[in-house]
Amino acid sequence: MSESVIDIVAAPDHLGTPRWHAVTSPGSVAGVADLRPVMPFEYELPPPTALQPGTLDLNLYVQPQWRRRGIGSRLLAAVGAHAVGRRLIVETAPDSAAQSFCERHGFRRTGSRIHDLLAYRDIHHAWLGELVDVEHPGYRLRHWTGDPTGASGVEQLLRYPSRPGDAVVSTAEADGGVVACVLAMTGAPSQRRARQYGPAVRVGHRGRRLGLWVNAALLTRLREIHPHVEEIETRTADEDSDLVALHRHLGFRPLGRRLRYELTLP
Ligand SMILES: CC(C)(COP(=O)(O)OP(=O)(O)OC[C@H]1O[C@@H](n2cnc3c(N)ncnc32)[C@H](O)[C@@H]1OP(=O)(O)O)[C@@H](O)C(=O)NCCC(=O)NCCS
């Protein structure tokens, strides 16, 4: 089929997430791009200042039989027209087509991350329960559910009561406020994989196993609220060996490395 009959059409999802489809003439979709807000509290408390507000996560996918025909570039052009001036983040496997694509389109490499996966069937639930039940004098656990879109940090989320949404947050609080937090994002009920961000522990409260505590609490809570979730993925900056060790302690297994690329749209 000729590329000239492929249309790039806006197809936002039910939550309004910007999305584009590359539609071939019989009505089937050859490629998809979507944009999601980056979780500002991914690694650190307080959020890293380096992360510009309004940074967006770009997901781009072209069906293998339609690749190298310019469809990915056309989808990126549609994204660019929509998100003028915004910064995009993309993650790719090393030595992949996506890496070549990013370099071709002027994305700048800004780091790499370790990609891990935890399956609920591999978790020893009694052990997890024991981790949650450990006393941490002076700290209390709190959970929140809802939609984190547009929030600048976890403390902002917690100002609102829990409501239906894709995010589950577990925090440890002390008198001064949130000192540790971890967040999981779920997708549609057909998606069995959730994505975890963190945990992050505020400087001055580290070394007290609060990260392990909130993470164990999140894993328990997530399964209660979203029983369809079967596995959780997480991505950790290469240099954050303590966080990788925490994930592995909980049973996360390595899936590989991902390279992070960024592009500020003109
Ligand atoms: C990355 C991806 C979206 C590219 O889609 P595409 O429609 O094939 O991309 P285009 O045809 O527009 O390619 C544009 C340029 O990117 C580079 N490129 C794309 N695929 C490449 C490959 N396999 N090897 C080398 N360069 C490649 C080339 O410079 C290409 O230009 P050229 O064909 O004139 O040489 C597609 O390979 C894909 O879906 N990969 C899996 C999903 C993924 O990893 N997404 C990560 C987010 S980017």
The ligand as a Tripos MOL2 file, in Angstrom:
@<TRIPOS>MOLECULE
LIG
   48    50     1     0     0
SMALL
NO_CHARGES

@<TRIPOS>ATOM
      1 C1         10.9320    3.6680   16.3500 C.3       1 LIG1
      2 C2          9.7760    3.4860   15.3460 C.3       1 LIG1
      3 C3          8.5430    4.1740   15.9330 C.3       1 LIG1
      4 C4         10.1690    4.1410   14.0270 C.3       1 LIG1
      5 O1          9.0480    4.1170   13.1420 O.3       1 LIG1
      6 P1          9.2300    4.1700   11.5350 P.3       1 LIG1
      7 O2          7.9040    4.4610   10.9480 O.co2     1 LIG1
      8 O3          9.9320    2.9600   11.0700 O.co2     1 LIG1
      9 O4         10.2020    5.4350   11.3780 O.3       1 LIG1
     10 P2         10.5150    6.2650   10.0520 P.3       1 LIG1
     11 O5         10.2870    5.4390    8.8540 O.co2     1 LIG1
     12 O6          9.8030    7.5670   10.1360 O.co2     1 LIG1
     13 O7         12.0920    6.4770   10.2140 O.3       1 LIG1
     14 C5         12.6960    7.7670   10.2450 C.3       1 LIG1
     15 C6         14.1980    7.6070   10.3790 C.3       1 LIG1
     16 O8         14.5330    6.9710   11.6400 O.3       1 LIG1
     17 C7         15.7080    6.1500   11.4330 C.3       1 LIG1
     18 N1         15.3430    4.7340   11.5840 N.ar      1 LIG1
     19 C8         14.1110    4.2140   11.8060 C.ar      1 LIG1
     20 N2         14.2020    2.8630   11.9260 N.ar      1 LIG1
     21 C9         15.4890    2.5350   11.7670 C.ar      1 LIG1
     22 C10        16.1930    1.2990   11.7630 C.ar      1 LIG1
     23 N3         15.5590    0.1160   11.9500 N.pl3     1 LIG1
     24 N4         17.5380    1.3180   11.5930 N.ar      1 LIG1
     25 C11        18.1930    2.4860   11.3920 C.ar      1 LIG1
     26 N5         17.5700    3.7030   11.3490 N.ar      1 LIG1
     27 C12        16.2440    3.7140   11.5560 C.ar      1 LIG1
     28 C13        16.1490    6.3900    9.9930 C.3       1 LIG1
     29 O9         17.0290    7.4900   10.0130 O.3       1 LIG1
     30 C14        14.8350    6.7390    9.3230 C.3       1 LIG1
     31 O10        15.0050    7.4780    8.1460 O.3       1 LIG1
     32 P3         15.3010    6.7020    6.7450 P.3       1 LIG1
     33 O11        14.3210    5.5730    6.6520 O.co2     1 LIG1
     34 O12        15.0990    7.7840    5.7220 O.co2     1 LIG1
     35 O13        16.7180    6.2190    6.8480 O.co2     1 LIG1
     36 C15         9.5050    1.9760   15.0950 C.3       1 LIG1
     37 O14        10.7110    1.3180   14.7410 O.3       1 LIG1
     38 C16         8.8750    1.2590   16.2640 C.2       1 LIG1
     39 O15         7.6520    1.2490   16.4130 O.2       1 LIG1
     40 N6          9.7100    0.6330   17.1190 N.am      1 LIG1
     41 C17         9.1800   -0.0940   18.2690 C.3       1 LIG1
     42 C18         8.5730    0.8470   19.2780 C.3       1 LIG1
     43 C19         9.5980    1.6470   20.0400 C.2       1 LIG1
     44 O16        10.6670    1.1790   20.3930 O.2       1 LIG1
     45 N7          9.2470    2.8880   20.3690 N.am      1 LIG1
     46 C20        10.0920    3.7130   21.1860 C.3       1 LIG1
     47 C21         9.7030    5.1280   21.0900 C.3       1 LIG1
     48 S1         10.5580    5.9980   19.8060 S.3       1 LIG1
@<TRIPOS>BOND
     1     1     2 1
     2     2     3 1
     3     2     4 1
     4     2    36 1
     5     4     5 1
     6     5     6 1
     7     6     7 2
     8     6     8 1
     9     6     9 1
    10     9    10 1
    11    10    11 2
    12    10    12 1
    13    10    13 1
    14    13    14 1
    15    14    15 1
    16    15    16 1
    17    15    30 1
    18    16    17 1
    19    17    18 1
    20    17    28 1
    21    18    19 ar
    22    18    27 ar
    23    19    20 ar
    24    20    21 ar
    25    21    22 ar
    26    21    27 ar
    27    22    23 1
    28    22    24 ar
    29    24    25 ar
    30    25    26 ar
    31    26    27 ar
    32    28    29 1
    33    28    30 1
    34    30    31 1
    35    31    32 1
    36    32    33 2
    37    32    34 1
    38    32    35 1
    39    36    37 1
    40    36    38 1
    41    38    39 2
    42    38    40 1
    43    40    41 1
    44    41    42 1
    45    42    43 1
    46    43    44 2
    47    43    45 1
    48    45    46 1
    49    46    47 1
    50    47    48 1
@<TRIPOS>SUBSTRUCTURE
     1 LIG1         1 GROUP 0 **** ****
